[in-house]
Amino acid sequence: MNAAEGTARVVAAHPQWWMGLMLLALHAALAWGIADWWPRAFLLTHFGLFLLWQPVWRGEKNVESRYAFLVVIVGFLLSVWTNWWLIAVWLAVLFGLIGGSVPGMAERRQRLVSMLAALYLLSMLLIWVVPHLFPGQVVEDAMVLLVRYGIPALPIAIVLIRVESGRASAPVAVDLFYSVILFLLVAALVLGSFVVKQLSHGNYPLALAQTLFAIALLLVTLSWLWDPHGGFAGIGHFLSRYLMSLGLPFERWVQQLAEFAEQEAQPQRFLSLALRHILDLPWVTGLEWEARQGQGEYGVKSGYSAEFSFRDLRLRIYTRWSLSPAVLLHLKLLTQMVGHFYDAKRREEIQRQSAYTQAIYETGARLTHDVKNLLQSLRSLCAAVETSGADQAQALQTLMQRQLPQITQRLNTTLDKLRSPQPADATHVDAAAWWEGLIQRYSGRNLQFQADGPAKDLKLPAELFDGVADNLIENALRKAAGGELQVRVTFSAARGGTLTVCDNGAEIPKSTAEHLFQGPVPSQAGLGVALFQSAKQAGQLGYRLALAANQRGMVCFVLTREA
C-alpha cells in the first residue's frame, strides 16, 4: 500500500478531523488579516486540507485533466490574489457544499459535525469577512476578540467529536440542489447587506438585520405559495409538472405509445413506430438504435447526443442543443418506457410461438394416441381371426360386422380432428352396447370383464371411454414379463358410468405417478402423453381419470364423472 492509498484510508476513516483542521487553517489565515505573507501560506494549507476532505471526488478515482486544472487555478487565486470578496465567495461555496451534504447523513453525530462547520462558516462570513468589504469600516475590539479566540471553539469541537469509523467512512452524497440554494441564499444575504449599508449609510448590524428580515419574509411567502390551501395548486406542483413535461404533453405521449402497443403485435414494428414517435420531440433531431433482432437509425445526426440503454435496447439520441440534467432524466424515462413495452411485445411473441408449438404437439400426440388405439383394436381383431377355427366362423363374422364399422367411425373421427383441431361435440352411445363391444373387441385376451349392475338408459361419450379403456388395458397387458398377470376391467352405471381397470403387476414409480395426469411422462413404448391426453379429454367432458390404487399387486385406474 503506497502513501496515497494510506492517506485516503485515514481521511475516509476520520473525515471530521480533516474538516476541523481545514477550518482551523482557514481561521488562522483570516482572523489576523490577509495582507501579510503568512495568511497566504495558511490559505494554501487550508486548500490542501480541503482537497483531502472534499466529498466530491473519491480518493481511489482519477481526476480528469480539466478538473485538475480547475483545482490548480483555485489554489493559485487563494494564495496569490488576497481579496475579501474572493474570501466571501469561497466561504459561501464551502457553506453550500457542507450544507448540501446534511440531508444525506443518517447518523446524528455526523449531522452535528456538519452543522457546527456550517455555523462557523456563516459566523465568520457575517461577523468578520463582510465588514471588511466596506471601505473604512472599523471592527470593535470585542468583536475582534470573539472572532480570534471565541469562534475557533467550533472547529476544535468538530475535531474532538467522536464519530464511529464505520459510519464516518460511508460516502455521503452532496445534494446539488440544496448546495446551490444555500449558496444563493448566502450570496443574497451578503450582497443585500452590502447594498443596504451603502444606500442607507447606516451601521452594518442594522443593514444585516434588515436584509435578514427581507429574506425571511420572502421565504415565508415562497413556502406558502409552494403548497397553499385555497384551491391554488402551488409553485411546487407547477415546477414538478414542468420538470416532467419539459414543454411536452407527457400524458399524450404515453397515450400514443400505449396505442402503438395495442395496434402492433410484432415487436420490431412496434419498436419502429415508438422510436419514430420520439422524433416528434422538438429538441430531438435523430436517433440510432440497436436491439437483439436488428438495428437502424432515424432522423438527422447532430453535434449533441446522449446514449441510453435498457436491457437489450440501446439508443443514441441526437438533439439540437446540449442536454440539461432534466432533459437527460426525461429521455431516460422515455427510453425505459419504450424498452418495457418492447420487452412485453417480445414476451408475447415468444408465448404465441410456444402456444403454437404446444398446439401442434398436443394435436399430434392426440392423433397418435387415437391411431395407436385403433391399431390395438385391429390387432385384437387379427388375434381373434388367427385363433378362431372353422366352427367359429359365424361368431367371427358377427364380431367383424360389429367391430369394423366402429373402427371406421373412430378413424373418421380422428381425421375430423386433423382437419379441425377445435374440440367437437362428443358422440354418446348406449352404455350396455358399448360394454358389450369392448368385451368382444378384447375376446381371446387374458382379461377379466365384470359388470357391476345393469346399465339401463345410460349414455356414454364413446370416444372418451374407448380411448381410456384401450390405453389402460394395453398399459396393463404390457406389464406381463414372464409372470402371471391378471387384468380386471369393471364397469358400473354409478355416477354416470364408472370404468375401472386393475392389474396385479408392479406399482408405478412415485416420481412418475405424481406427474401422471399433469403432463408428458417418460415412456419406453410410446410418447408418454396418452394418460395426460385422456385425463385432459375427460376433464373437458365432465369426467375425471385418476389413479385409485398404486401398490404392488393392486394398481387401479378409475374413470368416473366429476362430483
C-alpha positions in Angstrom: 0.0 0.0 0.0 1.5 3.3 -1.1 1.4 6.7 0.7 -1.6 8.0 -1.3 -3.7 4.9 -0.5 -2.8 5.2 3.2 -3.7 8.9 3.3 -7.0 8.2 1.5 -7.9 5.5 4.1 -7.1 7.8 7.0 -9.2 10.6 5.6 -12.1 8.2 4.9 -11.9 6.8 8.5 -12.0 10.2 10.2 -13.3 12.9 7.9 -14.3 15.2 10.8 -10.6 15.6 11.8 -9.7 16.9 8.4 -12.7 19.1 8.3 -11.8 20.6 11.7 -8.1 21.1 10.7 -9.3 22.7 7.4 -11.4 25.2 9.3 -8.6 25.9 11.8 -6.2 26.7 8.9 -8.8 28.9 7.4 -9.3 30.7 10.7 -5.6 31.3 11.1 -5.5 32.8 7.6 -8.4 35.2 8.2 -8.5 36.2 11.9 -5.4 38.4 11.8 -5.9 39.8 8.3 -4.9 38.7 4.9 -2.4 41.4 4.0 0.8 39.6 5.2 2.5 36.7 3.6 1.8 34.1 6.3 -2.0 34.2 5.9 -1.5 33.2 2.3 0.5 30.2 3.4 -2.3 29.3 5.8 -4.8 29.7 2.9 -2.8 27.3 0.8 -2.6 24.9 3.7 -6.4 25.3 4.1 -6.9 24.5 0.4 -4.7 21.4 0.6 -6.7 20.1 3.7 -9.9 20.9 1.8 -8.7 18.7 -1.1 -8.1 15.8 1.4 -11.5 16.2 2.9 -13.7 17.2 -0.1 -16.7 14.8 -0.6 -17.0 15.3 -4.4 -14.2 13.1 -5.8 -13.4 9.7 -4.2 -9.8 9.2 -3.3 -9.4 6.0 -5.3 -10.6 7.6 -8.6 -8.5 9.5 -11.1 -9.4 13.2 -11.6 -9.8 14.4 -15.2 -7.4 16.9 -16.6 -9.9 19.7 -16.8 -10.9 19.3 -13.1 -7.2 19.1 -12.1 -6.6 22.4 -14.0 -9.6 24.0 -12.1 -8.1 22.9 -8.8 -4.7 24.5 -9.7 -6.5 27.7 -10.7 -8.4 28.0 -7.4 -5.3 27.2 -5.3 -3.4 29.9 -7.2 -6.1 32.5 -6.7 -6.3 31.8 -2.9 -2.5 32.0 -2.4 -1.8 35.0 -4.7 -4.9 37.2 -5.1 -5.8 38.1 -1.5 -9.1 39.9 -1.7 -12.0 39.9 0.8 -14.6 39.5 -2.0 -12.8 36.3 -3.1 -12.8 35.1 0.5 -16.5 35.8 0.8 -17.3 33.8 -2.3 -15.1 30.9 -1.1 -16.8 30.8 2.3 -20.2 30.8 0.6 -19.1 27.9 -1.6 -17.9 25.9 1.5 -21.2 26.7 3.3 -23.2 25.4 0.3 -21.0 22.3 0.0 -21.2 21.4 3.6 -24.9 22.2 4.0 -25.8 20.2 0.8 -24.4 17.0 2.4 -26.5 17.2 5.5 -29.7 15.7 4.0 -27.8 12.5 3.1 -26.5 11.9 6.6 -28.3 9.4 8.8 -26.0 9.4 11.8 -26.7 12.1 14.4 -23.1 13.0 15.2 -22.2 13.4 11.5 -25.1 15.8 11.1 -23.8 17.7 14.2 -20.3 18.0 12.8 -21.7 19.4 9.5 -24.0 21.8 11.3 -21.1 23.1 13.5 -19.0 23.6 10.4 -21.8 25.5 8.6 -22.3 27.7 11.7 -18.6 28.5 11.9 -18.5 29.5 8.2 -21.7 31.6 8.4 -20.4 33.3 11.5 -17.0 34.2 10.0 -18.7 35.4 6.9 -21.2 37.7 8.5 -19.1 38.9 11.6 -15.7 39.2 10.1 -15.5 39.0 6.3 -18.5 41.1 5.3 -17.5 44.1 7.5 -14.1 44.1 5.7 -15.9 44.6 2.4 -16.9 48.2 3.4 -14.1 50.7 3.0 -13.2 52.4 6.3 -15.2 50.0 8.4 -13.8 49.7 11.9 -14.4 46.4 13.8 -14.9 46.8 17.5 -12.3 45.2 19.9 -14.9 42.9 21.5 -15.8 41.6 18.1 -12.1 41.1 17.2 -11.6 39.1 20.4 -14.7 37.0 19.8 -13.5 36.2 16.2 -9.9 35.4 17.1 -10.4 33.5 20.4 -14.1 32.5 20.6 -15.2 31.2 17.3 -12.3 28.7 17.0 -14.1 26.7 19.6 -16.3 25.4 16.8 -13.6 23.8 14.7 -11.9 22.4 17.9 -15.3 20.8 18.9 -15.5 19.3 15.4 -12.1 17.6 15.9 -13.0 16.4 19.4 -16.4 14.9 18.4 -16.1 11.1 18.2 -17.8 9.6 15.2 -17.8 5.8 14.6 -15.3 5.0 11.9 -17.7 2.6 10.1 -20.4 5.3 9.7 -17.9 8.1 9.1 -16.2 6.3 6.3 -19.5 5.7 4.4 -19.7 8.0 1.4 -22.1 10.9 1.7 -23.7 12.3 -1.4 -23.8 16.0 -1.8 -27.2 17.2 -3.0 -26.5 19.7 -5.8 -29.9 21.4 -5.5 -29.5 22.0 -1.7 -26.0 23.3 -2.2 -27.0 25.7 -4.9 -29.9 27.0 -2.9 -27.7 27.5 0.2 -25.1 29.3 -1.8 -27.6 31.6 -3.4 -29.2 32.4 0.0 -25.8 33.3 1.5 -24.9 35.3 -1.6 -28.2 37.2 -1.4 -27.7 37.8 2.3 -24.1 39.2 1.8 -25.0 41.3 -1.2 -28.2 42.5 0.3 -26.4 43.7 3.5 -23.8 45.4 1.4 -26.4 47.2 -0.7 -28.5 48.3 2.3 -25.4 49.5 4.1 -24.2 51.5 1.2 -27.5 53.1 0.4 -28.6 53.9 3.9 -25.2 54.9 5.2 -26.1 53.3 8.5 -24.3 50.8 10.6 -23.7 47.2 9.4 -25.7 45.3 12.1 -28.9 47.2 11.2 -28.3 46.6 7.5 -27.8 42.9 8.2 -31.0 42.7 10.3 -33.0 44.4 7.6 -31.7 42.0 5.0 -32.4 39.0 7.2 -35.9 40.3 7.7 -36.5 40.8 4.0 -35.1 37.3 3.1 -37.2 35.7 5.9 -40.4 37.4 4.6 -39.6 36.2 1.1 -39.0 32.6 2.3 -42.3 32.6 4.2 -44.1 33.8 1.1 -42.5 31.2 -1.1 -43.2 28.5 1.4 -46.9 29.4 1.4 -47.0 29.7 -2.4 -45.3 26.3 -2.7 -48.2 24.4 -1.2 -51.1 26.7 -0.3 -54.6 25.7 0.9 -57.1 27.6 -1.1 -57.6 25.8 -4.4 -54.3 27.1 -5.9 -52.1 24.2 -6.9 -48.9 25.9 -5.8 -45.5 26.6 -7.2 -44.3 23.1 -6.3 -46.9 21.5 -8.5 -46.1 23.7 -11.5 -42.4 23.1 -11.0 -42.8 19.3 -10.9 -45.1 19.4 -13.9 -42.6 21.5 -15.8 -39.6 19.2 -14.9 -41.6 16.1 -16.0 -43.1 17.5 -19.2 -40.4 19.9 -20.4 -42.8 21.5 -22.8 -44.2 18.2 -23.9 -47.7 16.9 -23.1 -46.4 13.8 -21.3 -49.8 12.1 -20.9 -50.4 12.5 -24.6 -47.1 10.9 -25.5 -47.6 8.0 -23.2 -51.2 7.5 -24.5 -49.8 7.4 -28.1 -47.2 4.8 -27.0 -49.9 2.7 -25.4 -52.0 2.9 -28.7 -48.9 1.7 -30.6 -48.7 -1.2 -28.2 -52.3 -2.1 -28.8 -52.2 -1.8 -32.6 -48.9 -3.6 -33.3 -48.4 -7.2 -32.3 -44.9 -7.5 -33.9 -42.1 -6.3 -31.6 -40.0 -4.8 -34.5 -42.9 -2.9 -36.0 -43.8 -1.5 -32.6 -40.2 -0.5 -31.9 -40.0 1.3 -35.2 -43.2 3.3 -34.5 -42.2 4.1 -30.9 -38.8 5.4 -32.0 -40.2 7.4 -34.8 -42.6 8.9 -32.2 -39.5 10.1 -30.2 -38.6 12.2 -33.2 -41.7 14.3 -32.6 -40.0 15.9 -29.6 -39.0 19.4 -30.6 -35.4 19.1 -29.3 -34.6 15.7 -31.0 -33.1 15.6 -34.5 -32.4 11.9 -34.9 -31.5 8.6 -33.2 -29.7 5.3 -33.7 -31.0 2.1 -32.1 -29.7 -1.4 -31.7 -31.6 -4.4 -30.4 -31.1 -8.2 -30.4 -33.2 -8.6 -33.6 -31.7 -5.7 -35.6 -30.6 -2.1 -35.7 -31.3 1.1 -37.6 -31.4 4.9 -37.5 -33.9 7.7 -38.0 -33.7 11.4 -38.5 -30.6 13.5 -38.8 -27.4 13.4 -36.7 -26.3 16.5 -34.8 -23.3 17.5 -32.7 -25.1 16.8 -29.4 -26.0 13.2 -28.4 -26.7 11.0 -25.4 -26.6 7.2 -25.0 -29.3 5.3 -23.2 -29.7 1.6 -22.7 -32.4 -0.7 -21.3 -31.7 -4.4 -21.3 -31.3 -5.4 -24.9 -32.3 -2.0 -26.3 -29.6 0.6 -26.8 -30.3 4.2 -28.1 -28.2 7.1 -29.1 -30.4 10.2 -29.3 -29.2 13.3 -31.2 -30.5 16.7 -30.1 -30.4 20.3 -31.3 -28.5 21.6 -28.3 -26.6 20.4 -25.3 -28.8 18.4 -22.9 -29.5 19.6 -19.4 -29.8 17.1 -16.5 -33.6 17.5 -16.5 -33.8 16.6 -20.2 -31.4 13.7 -19.7 -33.7 12.4 -17.0 -36.7 12.8 -19.2 -35.1 10.9 -22.1 -34.0 8.2 -19.8 -37.6 7.8 -18.6 -38.9 7.6 -22.2 -36.3 5.0 -23.1 -37.2 2.9 -20.2 -40.9 3.0 -21.2 -40.2 2.1 -24.8 -37.9 -0.7 -23.5 -40.6 -2.1 -21.2 -43.2 -2.1 -24.0 -40.7 -3.7 -26.4 -39.8 -6.5 -23.9 -43.5 -7.1 -23.3 -44.0 -7.5 -27.1 -41.1 -9.9 -27.3 -42.5 -12.0 -24.5 -46.0 -12.0 -26.2 -44.4 -13.2 -29.4 -42.5 -16.0 -27.6 -45.7 -17.0 -25.8 -47.5 -17.1 -29.1 -44.8 -19.3 -30.6 -44.8 -21.5 -27.6 -48.6 -21.8 -27.7 -48.5 -22.6 -31.4 -45.8 -25.3 -30.9 -47.7 -26.7 -27.9 -50.9 -26.9 -30.0 -49.1 -28.7 -32.8 -47.5 -31.1 -30.2 -50.8 -31.8 -28.4 -52.7 -32.3 -31.7 -50.0 -34.7 -33.0 -49.9 -36.5 -29.7 -53.7 -36.8 -29.5 -53.9 -38.1 -33.1 -51.0 -40.5 -32.5 -52.8 -41.7 -29.4 -56.1 -42.3 -31.3 -54.3 -44.1 -34.2 -52.5 -46.3 -31.6 -55.8 -47.2 -30.1 -57.3 -48.1 -33.5 -54.2 -50.2 -34.2 -54.7 -52.0 -30.9 -58.3 -52.7 -31.9 -57.2 -54.0 -35.3 -54.7 -56.3 -33.6 -57.4 -57.6 -31.3 -59.5 -58.5 -34.4 -56.5 -60.1 -36.1 -55.8 -62.1 -33.0 -59.4 -63.3 -33.0 -59.1 -64.3 -36.6 -55.9 -66.2 -36.1 -57.2 -68.2 -33.1 -60.7 -69.0 -34.4 -61.5 -72.3 -36.1 -63.9 -73.4 -38.8 -66.6 -73.9 -36.2 -66.3 -70.3 -35.0 -66.8 -68.7 -38.5 -70.3 -67.5 -37.6 -69.2 -65.8 -34.4 -66.2 -64.3 -36.1 -68.4 -62.9 -38.9 -70.7 -61.3 -36.2 -67.6 -59.8 -34.5 -66.4 -58.3 -37.7 -69.8 -56.9 -38.6 -69.9 -55.1 -35.2 -66.3 -54.0 -34.8 -65.3 -52.9 -38.3 -68.0 -50.2 -38.5 -67.0 -48.9 -35.1 -63.3 -48.8 -36.1 -64.2 -47.0 -39.3 -66.3 -44.4 -37.4 -63.4 -43.9 -35.0 -61.0 -43.4 -37.9 -63.3 -40.8 -39.4 -63.4 -39.0 -36.1 -59.6 -39.0 -36.0 -59.5 -37.5 -39.5 -62.0 -34.9 -38.5 -59.7 -33.8 -35.6 -56.9 -33.4 -38.1 -59.0 -31.2 -40.3 -60.5 -29.2 -37.4 -58.4 -29.1 -34.3 -61.2 -27.5 -32.3 -62.9 -29.9 -29.9 -66.0 -31.3 -31.4 -69.2 -32.4 -29.7 -68.8 -35.9 -28.1 -70.9 -38.7 -29.5 -72.9 -40.6 -26.9 -73.8 -44.3 -27.2 -75.7 -46.7 -25.1 -73.6 -47.9 -22.2 -74.7 -51.5 -22.5 -73.9 -51.7 -26.2 -70.5 -50.0 -25.6 -69.7 -52.5 -22.8 -70.6 -55.5 -25.0 -68.5 -54.1 -27.9 -65.5 -53.7 -25.6 -65.8 -57.3 -24.4 -66.0 -58.6 -27.9 -63.1 -56.4 -29.1 -60.8 -58.0 -26.5 -62.1 -61.5 -26.7 -59.3 -64.0 -26.7 -57.0 -61.8 -24.5 -56.2 -62.7 -20.9 -58.7 -60.2 -19.4 -61.5 -60.4 -16.8 -64.6 -58.4 -17.5 -67.1 -57.7 -14.8 -70.3 -55.5 -14.9 -71.4 -54.1 -11.6 -75.2 -53.9 -12.0 -77.3 -53.3 -15.2 -76.8 -50.1 -17.2 -80.2 -49.1 -18.4 -80.9 -45.8 -20.2 -77.3 -44.7 -19.7 -75.4 -42.8 -22.4 -71.6 -42.6 -22.5 -69.2 -40.5 -24.6 -67.9 -43.3 -26.8 -64.7 -41.6 -27.9 -63.6 -40.9 -24.3 -64.4 -44.4 -22.9 -62.9 -46.2 -26.0 -59.7 -44.2 -25.7 -59.3 -44.6 -22.0 -60.2 -48.3 -22.0 -57.8 -49.1 -24.8 -55.0 -47.2 -23.2 -55.4 -48.6 -19.7 -55.8 -52.2 -20.9 -52.8 -52.0 -23.2 -50.7 -50.4 -20.5 -51.7 -53.2 -18.1 -51.0 -56.0 -20.6 -47.6 -54.5 -21.3 -46.5 -55.3 -17.7 -46.6 -59.1 -18.5 -42.9 -60.1 -18.4 -42.8 -63.8 -17.6 -45.1 -63.7 -14.6 -48.8 -64.5 -14.3 -50.6 -61.2 -14.9 -54.3 -60.7 -14.2 -56.2 -57.7 -15.6 -59.7 -57.0 -14.4 -62.0 -54.5 -16.2 -65.1 -53.4 -14.3 -67.9 -51.2 -15.4 -70.6 -49.7 -13.2 -73.5 -47.4 -14.0 -73.0 -45.4 -10.8 -72.2 -41.7 -11.1 -73.0 -41.6 -14.9 -70.7 -44.5 -15.8 -67.6 -45.7 -14.0 -64.8 -47.7 -15.6 -62.1 -49.4 -13.5 -59.1 -51.2 -14.8 -56.9 -53.0 -12.3 -53.9 -55.3 -12.5 -51.7 -57.3 -10.1 -48.4 -56.1 -11.6 -45.7 -53.8 -10.3 -46.6 -50.4 -8.9 -46.0 -47.2 -10.8 -42.9 -45.3 -9.5 -43.8 -42.4 -7.2 -41.9 -39.8 -9.3 -43.9 -40.9 -12.3 -47.3 -41.1 -10.5 -47.0 -37.6 -9.2 -47.0 -36.2 -12.8 -49.1 -38.9 -14.5 -52.0 -36.6 -15.5 -50.3 -33.2 -15.4 -48.0 -33.6 -18.4 -45.9 -36.0 -20.5 -44.0 -38.6 -18.6 -41.1 -40.8 -19.6 -42.2 -43.9 -21.6 -40.3 -46.7 -23.3 -43.2 -47.9 -25.5 -44.8 -44.6 -26.6 -44.7 -40.8 -26.3 -45.7 -40.7 -22.7 -48.7 -38.5 -23.3 -51.6 -41.0 -23.5 -52.8 -40.7 -20.0 -52.2 -36.9 -20.0 -54.4 -36.6 -23.1 -57.0 -38.9 -21.8 -57.2 -37.0 -18.5 -57.4 -33.7 -20.3 -60.2 -35.0 -22.6 -62.1 -36.4 -19.6 -61.9 -33.1 -17.8 -63.4 -31.3 -20.9 -66.4 -33.8 -20.9 -67.0 -33.6 -17.1 -65.2 -36.8 -16.2 -62.1 -37.5 -14.1 -59.4 -40.0 -14.7 -57.5 -40.9 -11.5 -55.1 -43.4 -10.0 -57.2 -45.1 -7.3 -54.6 -47.6 -6.0 -50.9 -47.9 -6.6 -49.2 -50.7 -4.7 -47.6 -53.9 -5.8 -50.3 -56.4 -6.7 -53.0 -53.8 -6.9 -52.8 -51.0 -9.5 -56.1 -49.4 -10.4 -57.3 -46.6 -12.6 -60.8 -45.2 -12.4 -62.7 -43.1 -14.9 -65.8 -41.5 -13.5 -67.9 -38.4 -13.7 -66.9 -35.4 -11.6 -69.0 -34.9 -8.4 
